[in-house]
Amino acid sequence: MVQVQNTINATIEKVWNLWTLPEHIKNWNNVSSDWHTPYAENDLKAGGKFKFTMARKDGSEGFDFEGIYTKIENFLLIEYQLFDNRTASVRFENKGNEVVLTETFEPETKNVENMQKQFCTSIIQNFKNYAENFKE
């Protein structure tokens, strides 16, 4: 399993909403400035499906990140299974005006594990930047 963690300086309600609502996912779910998420759907409930299309802005590369939620505990935990049967979870630890976000996932076999960890680290850092600068 690969684990990535970051502390977000925002309330749990803000972090949860920005992490789970499709209109926000499109704004932070990318690994670098030349990537984006042009499509996001998210049915946040056990048995609900999610699909995020991640692509290079120049159209040269892209993929769908999709799966089914297996467990949802509002403001605490999201567990899911990807369509290739790998499992993952995102844990939200409320610390008042900050949230410790921990993502744990089974690595896939096509790319080296360290590259996958760096990819996830970059996305969570983008989320941190988005959440801490988002004005409600």
N, C-alpha and C positions, 0 to 999 in steps of 0.2 A: 504494500500500500504506500501511496505517496501522500504526504501531508504538507499543506501550505497554510500559514497563519498570518494575520495582520490585525492591527488594532485600528478601528475606525473612530474618529472623534465626532460622534453624533449619537443621538438617542436610538434606542432599540427600535422604536416605531419608524423612525426615518430610515434606518438601515434596512429593516425588513421590507418596507414599501419600495425603496429604490432597488433592492435586490430582486424583488419578485414581480413588479409590474412591467409588462412588455414595453410600454412607452419609455421607461427608464432603462431597461435592459439594452435597448438599441443604442443608448448613449454611452455606456461604459464597457460593454462586452466586446472588447477587442484587445489584441496583443500589442499593437503599435499603431501609430497614426496613419499608416497606409492600409490598415484593415478597418472594417466596420461590420455592423450587424444590421443589414437592411430589413430583416424579417424576424419577428419574435412573437411566439404564441406561448401562453403559459396558463394551464388549467391547474392551479395550485390546490390539489386535494389528492388523497390516496387514490390511486387508480387514474388520476388525471395525467394528460400528456403535455409535454413541452417540446418545442422545436425552435432553435435559434439558428438562423443562417448566418454563418461567418464567412466573409469574403474579402479578398484584396479589393481596394477601391478601383484599381485599374481593370478588374474583371479577370485577371490571369489565374486565379486560384480561389477555391471556396469549398465549403462543406456544411452539412447540417449537423448540429449537435442536438440529439433528440433522445427522448426516453420517456419513462413512466415513473411517476412518483409512487413510492412504496410506503412512506410514512411522512406525515406533516405534523409538527407540534408548533403552533404559531409562536413566533418570537424566540424559538429555541432550536428547532431542528428541521432539516429537510433531508430526506433520504430518497434516492432514486436508482433506477436501473436503466442503463443505456440500452439501445437496441442491439448492441453486440454482446449483451449480457453482463457487462462490467457493472459494478456497483460503486456508489459514491454517496457522500453525505456532506452537508454544510451545517456547522454548529454555530449558533449565535449566543455568546456569553455576555449578558447585560452587566455592565459595570457603571451604571448611572449615565454619565454623559459620554461614555465610549462603549464600544462593542468589540469584543475579541471574536473575529470571524475565522473559523478553521474549516478548511475544505480538505477532505480525505477521499482518495479515489484509487481504484485499481488501474494501473497503467496499461495501455494497449501495447501490442507487441511490435508494431511497425516502426516506431520511433524510440530512441533511447530514453530511459526513464528520466534522466537529468534534464533533457530537453522538454519533456512533458511537465516537469516540476517548474521549470523556468517559464514556460507558457502560462501555466496556472498562476504563478507568482505575478507575472506582468498583468494579467487580467484583474487579479484582486487589487493590485496597486492602482490600476485605472479606476476600479470601483471606489477605492478609498479616496482618490482625488476627486471623483465625481461627487460622492456623498458629502465630503467635507466642504465642497464649494457650491453645492446645490442650495439655492435659496427657495424656500417654500412660499 
